[in-house]
Amino acid sequence: MSVADKSLYLRAIVEVLKTHWPKNRTVNVVCHGHSVPSGYFATPMVDSFNAYPHLLHVGLKNRYPFAVLNSIVTAIGGESSAAGSKRFEKEVLCHRPDVLTIDYGLNDRGLGLEKAYGYWSDMIKMGLEAEVKIILLTPTIDMTQAKEYHGEDKSELLEHAKQIIDLANEFEIGLVDSFAACHDAVSKSDISDVLSWSNHPNRTGHDLVVKELMHWFPVK
């Protein structure tokens, strides 16, 4: 088993995005998760238009100008996958997503790996039963990943990122490795360049996520 093929996974949806009136239809992209897709920057500031759900919407509309497209955010700040899975059917699947992103890695450290695995698996299974194309997101980084940080929890975020990658492989669905993209970026600069707060990305951090998401929507 392996992560889905970027060139094939969303092929049918991409064809719809390319189709113009009167043969087109509305495509719904739903972004589920915690404070990052919610648009929290320096809490309590919510900057929705500089967060990746909106930026993805803009990027897709620029790529597919004929598309009728909704970007729907079902994320809640401070939430873990435990609560996200409980409201998944009534508050996420009700939007009839064509594409669904799931992003809970930052907050799931409070649950631990085993519980997080169960809740992510439950959401993935419900989504697949509803014939939704799912893209999992590893967490963006926070200050525990700073070079000068030496706390015992420094490895927790990496462990959750690895588990999310394993889930994408297990269910053969999409994956965006935000964790790796952020690490690559700060290896050439400073961690503060991608953060607006201790655990929320700034516009640069969100741009990194969008760049990876856009790879799942090929031009051809």
Buried (B, 14 or more C-beta within 10 A) or exposed (E): EEBBEBEEBBEEBBEBBBBEEEEBEEBBBBBBBBBBBBBBBEBEEEBBEBBBBBBBBEBBBEBBEBBBBBBBBBBBBEBBBBBBBBBBBEBBBEBEBBBBBBBBBBBBBEBEBEBBBEBBBBBBEBBBEBEBBBBBBBBBBBBBBBEEEEEEEEEBBBBBBBBBBEBBBBBEBBBBBBBBBBBEBBEEEEBEEBBBBEBBBBBBBBBBBBBBBBEBBBEE
